[in-house]
């Protein structure tokens, strides 16, 4: 079954918010149906690895500013546009 690895290979092309979880789930379903698990796992785990590195870097920078002791800032709602709403199913 070639669909699993092909779906998993698409993951890096998408932003963190969007269809990535659905693609990973679909690739996992393909593995359950006989797709090569190693070919599917590499792009999925690579994306997870990068997301974890990004989270660690964010935490490092946040702590370095001293802002970790303060309350979180108000969200910047100016970045919410139609494209973002479409990626998150319109849920502000």
Secondary structure, 3 states (H helix, E strand, C coil): CCHHHHHHHHHHHCCCCCCHHHHHHHHHHHHHCCCCHHHHHHHHHHHHHHHHHHHHHHHHHHHHCCHHHCCCCCCCHHHCCHHHHHHCCCCC
